[in-house]
Amino acid sequence: MRAKEFGTWSRKAAEWGVEYRDTLRERPVRAQTGPGEIAARIADNAPETGHDMETIFADFEAIIVPGMTHWQHPRFFAYFPANAAPVSVVAEYLVTVMAAQCMLWQTSPAATELETKVMDWLRQALGLPADFTGVIQDSASSATLNAVLVMREKALGWKGNVEGLVGNDQIRIYSSSQVHTSIDRAIWVSGVGERNLVRIPVTGKSRGMDVAALETAIIADQQAGLLPAGIIACVGGTSVGACDNIAEVAAVARKHGLYLHVDAAWAGSAMICPEYRVFWDGIEGADSIVFNPHKWLGASFDCSVQFIRKPEELVRTLAIHPEFLKTHGHDGIINYSEWSVPLGRRFRALKLWFLLRYHGLEGLRAMIRNHVKWSEMVAARLAAEPDFEIVTEPFLSLFSFRHKGAGDPDAHNLALVNAINDDGRIYLTQTRVDGAIVIRFQAGQFDMTEGDAKTAVDVIIEVSRRA
């Protein structure tokens, strides 16, 4: 593609993006296509000769877009958001054009040094102590894997990478049932094994770990000759927003010399608002924390931030220094590839820099506070309807509810959530609370308004009446 054509299609893509965002409310939120429908319209083999851009772009609009679920839709209330504020998208254009591989300081000094500065901006914005250092990972799954690997290596006296796990004491890691499944994957990939992830029962409305049961489990494992290594706590669990008592869990971790990792992938963004930090009181006692600016803060995917108290432990666990990756003559520089499992790194700091400078912390705080307020409004309106039940009260902008209908309650509510999503005006998902199906609602899309929240209530009630 020559420069002139590159310019033409770059402008067309940008213009298409602007129109797409402007017309999202006119589209159904979830893709309305059936399984295999898109694949049937795509050729079975790659072309031997190239196609012109007009044909390719026309096929993109006709084939691909109808099969997309629109995560930037203002009435996307499912899962958690994967926000991409427009200013973040602009920054991604620039990152994509430069296409730098930012694995080392010398491969792009600005990428490394900007990441260092922006991570400290975020540390201050979240009210974290100065002894935390941040790094951008691709996802919370990677950050959690990093934490589990450090837990493993510390517990084994830094011998695991060299000797493997065979012949060493059996490692134990503790969490509640409310943590994300990325914790299970980290346990698998690290070699610790699912049987050694000890599930601690939860208690109270917050559905946090029973701290007494946690300590009992640790002591029992020690007495059995097992090797407790770490605890994974959560703030704002994916299902219904479960919160562990971080201060109490941290005290147990300190008492028994265990590493504490806190998963605040979604809720961590809200901690830029000082009034919400009560939900992670005691966070200064953690060894590492993860939160995803690509969820609620507005940075386009992928952009996950891991804060670490002792980054030298992470580097000791992950760093390899072949000659071709050394930077000679520059002592004390940071090579962030040594802080993550992948060697390759994208220039993710640029979109955070653009985002924070354009909106400012107060602009982002206002957005989060509105989402919390609007979610509470939706919950209150549903609670006022005689045929609806609020199952879990709003935690920040997330709550769950159930509709009281005829027949099997689980089947009825699954049918209702499917009918709502088929309607197309909003998008919700389901989960289980105490074994029963409930419907989740979370407000978090970057461009949503109070009107979108009111539409959600209207749609839920309207569809339920005819379900």
Sequence and secondary structure as in RCSB ss.txt:
>XXXX:A:sequence
MRAKEFGTWSRKAAEWGVEYRDTLRERPVRAQTGPGEIAARIADNAPETGHDMETIFADFEAIIVPGMTHWQHPR
FFAYFPANAAPVSVVAEYLVTVMAAQCMLWQTSPAATELETKVMDWLRQALGLPADFTGVIQDSASSATLNAVLV
MREKALGWKGNVEGLVGNDQIRIYSSSQVHTSIDRAIWVSGVGERNLVRIPVTGKSRGMDVAALETAIIADQQAG
LLPAGIIACVGGTSVGACDNIAEVAAVARKHGLYLHVDAAWAGSAMICPEYRVFWDGIEGADSIVFNPHKWLGAS
FDCSVQFIRKPEELVRTLAIHPEFLKTHGHDGIINYSEWSVPLGRRFRALKLWFLLRYHGLEGLRAMIRNHVKWS
EMVAARLAAEPDFEIVTEPFLSLFSFRHKGAGDPDAHNLALVNAINDDGRIYLTQTRVDGAIVIRFQAGQFDMTE
GDAKTAVDVIIEVSRRA
>XXXX:A:secstr
  HHHHHHHHHHHHHHHHHHHHTGGGS SS    TTTTGGGS SS  SS   HHHHHHHIIIIIGGG   TT TT
B SSS     HHHHHHHHHHHHH    SSTTT HHHHHHHHHHHHHHHHHTT  TT EEEEES HHHHHHHHHHH
HHHHHTTS HHHH STTS  EEEEEETTS HHHHHHHHHHT  GGGEEEE EETTTTEE HHHHHHHHHHHHHTT
 EEEEEEEEBS TTT  B  HHHHHHHHHHHT EEEEE TTGGGGGGSGGGGGGGTTGGG SEEEE IIIII   
SS EEEEES HHHHHHHH    GGG  TT TT   GGGGSS S    THHHHHHHHHHHHHHHHHHHHHHHHHHH
HHHHHHHHTSTTEEEEEEEETTEEEEEE  SS HHHHHHHHHHHHHHH S B EEEEETTEEEEEEE   TT  H
HHHHHHHHHHHHHHHH 
